[in-house]
């Protein structure tokens, strides 16, 4: 990231803008954009996200997006404003690369079949025929499959700059041109197979990179999928209408029914309920929400209907911000990324210089234009710095995406590097060391009839403890009883009738227990304690940390009584 611009005041309001820049191909592009935008008056910082082909710019409010788009165009990059959703847009680029890869693969296989005969000793007319056939296949393949490289190289050169696609394009074009020359003059060698094979492997790497980036962002899709698709808006006259999430606006009042996921952030203005916040906090125990409390998109209303006044919607919610952090985490400017960037900036011009010197040197040595040109082309091809500039960012993107799918949000890619320097491990409890899925510790106090009645009540509720009890009873083969009049009281529990007997699965009277319910049948009450089981790999994790000499501790918001057994 560029150094901040000196300002007259210690704190100045700034604006964040994001742009999609499809022409970002290499570390040289990243460096040019960040340096170029950093020189624009009013820009505080600019950062390129290679994985998403995006540029995030922090700037003074008076600097418009149009001015930034113009600055990017002057740098040689077409750009447009990025959608708020990190997943917006299609996978057209990936499809184009895969089509080009398929064409290159088809051409490579056929040309290699012809080349086997040539390299096996075919001579005379047979060799010339195979060269002509190879050229007839190779030239259309190079023209079609080479377009991603040729277009990028032409754009760079037309704006008086270079990128990694320039040496690739020069090498492929020269190799194809030399092969045509050899074929026309009846020379012994043609390099159509080498040119097409080079394109195939380069396209394979680029296509894999595109697929990898799409897959890494799938974790964001899973996260945003937790958000409600829309909400019931209450008008000033009391009328209601359903609006999609992207049409909700701050200030609107929405009605959130029991079992509904919120589609926006807001403040509770009527009603009282319980919310499942496990997606945001990892806590399995539902949290009470009363008038004046803030609630967030993606959380689930477990109790009764409430009314919420929207404070943030349509890309500005807490969940959207988490998604953006995830989208940018894989491309943070870590130490190794900065080293690779600096090396790539020097490496690309050095490659061209070295190729030119190789040509000149062999010409002076008397090798001739043909042989000297072949050597220069080889230098261009084998010294391409693509891997140098992209390996570290690619590794960060894959790691961040994989961790996201496992419930770990990487906010800064450099955190992956700092893990090597960890000297103490501090763990949360619920959802980290435990599975976040409470199960009853014992069902010994319930007879078969009680178990069937308890299942009927538990499966009618979305409360985490009720779901845990229902799962445990089903695992034992219990069949739900025919319970009538089932009703759920927010914050209290579920009630019903089995014949003339009143049933209840209600909040425990033992206030000291965080995870407990009471089952009532008539005048009888049975206390049910719950435990949050450990993840299967917890013991191995602590053993591995101990072997590394890293001490561990638990930091939890739960009561000491709930944490102590796990700590022991």
NORWO-V330717 format. One line per field, one symbol per residue. psi: psi as a letter, one per 40 degrees, with the letter a starting at -180 (. if undefined). A space follows every 50 residues. Layout:
psi = ???
//
This chain:
psi = iiiihhididhhhiihihihgdehdiddddddddddddehhehdihhhgd defihhhhiidehiddddddddddefhhiihiidheeiiafddddddddd ddddddddddddddddddeeehibdddddddddddddddddddddedddd ddddddddffiiadedddddddddddddddddddefidiifddddddddd ddddddddddddddddedddddddeeiieaihhhideeiiihiideeiii dihihhiheihieiiahhehihaihhedddeehdhihhhiheihiiieih hebiiihhhhdhigeeiddddddddddedefigidddddddddddddddd ddddddddddddddeedidddddddddddddeehfddddedddddddddd dddddeehhhdhdedddedeehehhhiichecdiefgiihdifdehiddd ddddddddeeiehddddddddddddeehhiighifhihhhedahiahgbe hhiigihiegdehdgiihhihbehhhhhiiihiiideddddddddddefh iiihhieiidddddddd.
//
